[in-house]
Amino acid sequence: MDTDVCIGAGQCALTAPGVFTQDEDGFGAVLPGREDGGGSPLLREAARACPVSAVRLEEG
């Protein structure tokens, strides 16, 4: 999650609520302990849904 790019659209939290949330200012944030995606099958969809590409997947 690139917090410098995030505009607070909330698509990540709506698409993959088991991985993302919105902070007190409304910007996307990764839930504690979910930095690896938690095996969520919705992670790729959350990355596609972000209108500013603040969510990026690192393969490896």
VMD Tcl script that draws the C-alpha trace (Angstrom):
set ca {
  {0.00 0.00 0.00}
  {1.55 3.26 -1.13}
  {0.15 5.73 1.37}
  {1.70 8.66 -0.51}
  {-0.47 7.84 -3.53}
  {-3.68 6.81 -1.74}
  {-6.63 9.21 -2.18}
  {-8.98 7.43 0.23}
  {-11.36 5.96 -2.36}
  {-11.83 2.95 -0.06}
  {-11.97 0.37 -2.84}
  {-9.29 -1.77 -1.18}
  {-11.24 -1.99 2.09}
  {-14.51 -2.68 0.26}
  {-12.97 -5.35 -1.95}
  {-10.70 -7.14 0.55}
  {-11.89 -6.24 4.07}
  {-9.85 -9.07 5.55}
  {-6.65 -7.31 4.48}
  {-7.43 -3.58 4.26}
  {-9.18 -0.96 6.34}
  {-9.40 2.80 6.29}
  {-7.55 4.85 8.88}
  {-9.06 7.65 10.93}
  {-8.47 10.07 8.04}
  {-10.19 7.78 5.52}
  {-7.07 6.56 3.77}
  {-6.41 2.91 3.02}
  {-4.32 0.91 5.46}
  {-3.24 -2.70 5.75}
  {-4.64 -4.48 8.78}
  {-2.01 -5.46 11.38}
  {-0.63 -8.91 10.65}
  {-1.97 -8.89 7.07}
  {1.06 -7.35 5.39}
  {1.49 -10.58 3.41}
  {-2.11 -10.48 2.19}
  {-3.24 -13.24 4.52}
  {-3.83 -15.54 1.57}
  {-6.87 -13.51 0.54}
  {-8.17 -14.47 -2.90}
  {-9.50 -10.90 -3.17}
  {-6.08 -9.25 -3.06}
  {-5.61 -9.06 -6.82}
  {-9.08 -7.61 -7.23}
  {-8.32 -4.97 -4.58}
  {-5.18 -3.97 -6.50}
  {-7.20 -3.69 -9.73}
  {-9.97 -1.72 -7.98}
  {-7.66 1.00 -6.65}
  {-8.18 4.03 -8.92}
  {-4.65 5.37 -8.31}
  {-2.73 2.05 -8.12}
  {-1.79 2.57 -4.47}
  {-2.21 -1.19 -3.92}
  {0.54 -3.17 -5.60}
  {1.31 -6.85 -5.31}
  {4.83 -8.11 -4.87}
  {5.31 -11.61 -6.19}
  {7.81 -13.77 -4.50}
}
mol new
graphics top color blue
foreach p $ca { graphics top sphere $p radius 0.5 }
foreach p [lrange $ca 0 end-1] q [lrange $ca 1 end] { graphics top cylinder $p $q radius 0.2 }
display resetview
